[in-house]
């Protein structure tokens, strides 16, 4: 609860600061991730934020890469994303005026409970990914340039693997749809923990690998530079 309150206050301060520089401060466009939306977090917090700032918050839920692209085009005022390296590049390019880490969850590898690739026996994320590849067990990738896909690709690189072939499928979809596809096809996938937990009762998927420090999933709020990208 303390983390959620902190996030709310940080976002509130950043949105309020925008009111001094954006052309039409009656609406704030928040570009965030599908995983954040799928948890139900913003359904609870956005109405509170609207009441506090007195403006309408228009939310666009896409992958982190797409959210950053919206910021680069000036089509969003505030970003809530989870790809630290891409965020730092965004700031270095001058598209943002402030970036603040706000909270984190973690990534988990999920798949069929009988675990045909023996992922449970792995002792590292790289070993878990290698087990999936060696077994040619079906793996569903987000395939949407999201923070989750960026992390997934980093895990494949850590295992020295370039995933390809009929066992590796790209969903091109958000986290909830990706999880449902994995459940329907008895496949493995990488998910943020909170979205998995929000949908777990409707999925036939089990957490098979978790807890490694490298699976931490930090989120940050970025205020898009309104002078570079004026709206209104």
C-alpha positions, 0 to 999 in steps of 0.5 A, a space after each residue: 500500500 505504501 508503494 502504491 501511495 508513493 506512486 500515486 503522489 509521484 504521478 500526481 506531482 508530475 502531472 500537476 507540473 505539466 499544467 504550467 507548460 502544456 497548452 491545454 492542461 484539461 487533459 493529460 495523456 498517460 501512456 502506460 503498459 498493458 501489464 499495468 492495465 491488466 493488473 487493475 491498478 490503474 482502474 483504481 488509481 486514475 479516478 483518484 488522480 482525476 479528482 486530485 488534479 481536476 483534469 481528465 486522464 486519457 490512458 493509452 495501454 501499449 507495450 513499453 516500446 510503443 509508449 516511448 514512441 508515443 512520447 517521442 512523437 509528443 502524443 503523450 504527456 506522461 509515461 509509465 514504463 518498465 525498460 530502464 535502458 530504453 528509458 535512459 536513452 529516451 531521456 538522453 535524447 531530450 524527450 523527457 524532462 524528468 524520470 522517477 523510479 516508482 515501484 517494481 514487481 518481478 518477472 516469472 516463467 510460467 508454463 504447463 504444470 507438468 513442465 515437459 522442459 523441466 524448467 523447475 530444475 533450472 538454477 538460473 534464468 539462463 538455464 531455464 531458457 536453455 531448457 526450453 530451447 533444448 526441449 523445443 518446448 513451445 514458447 509464446 513471446 509477447 512480440 510487441 516491443 514491450 518491456 516484458 519482451 525486452 526482458 525476455 530477449 535479454 534472457 535468451 541472450 544470457 543463455 547464448 540462444 537466438 530463439 527461432 523455429 516452430 517452437 517459438 511463436 510471437 503473439 504480438 499482443 499484450 500480457 493478458 492475451 499472451 498468457 491466455 494463448 500460452 494456457 490454451 497451447 500448453 506453452 511457456 512464457 515470461 510474465 510479470 508476476 502481478 498480471 499472472 496473479 490477476 489471471 491465475 484462476 482462469 489459466 492452466 499455467 504454473 509458475 516454474 521459475 522465479 525469485 532470481 534478482 535478475 528478474 526484478 521488474 522496475 517501473 518509472 514515471 517519465 514526464 515528456 518534454 512539453 517544450 519539445 513536444 507541445 500539444 494543444 
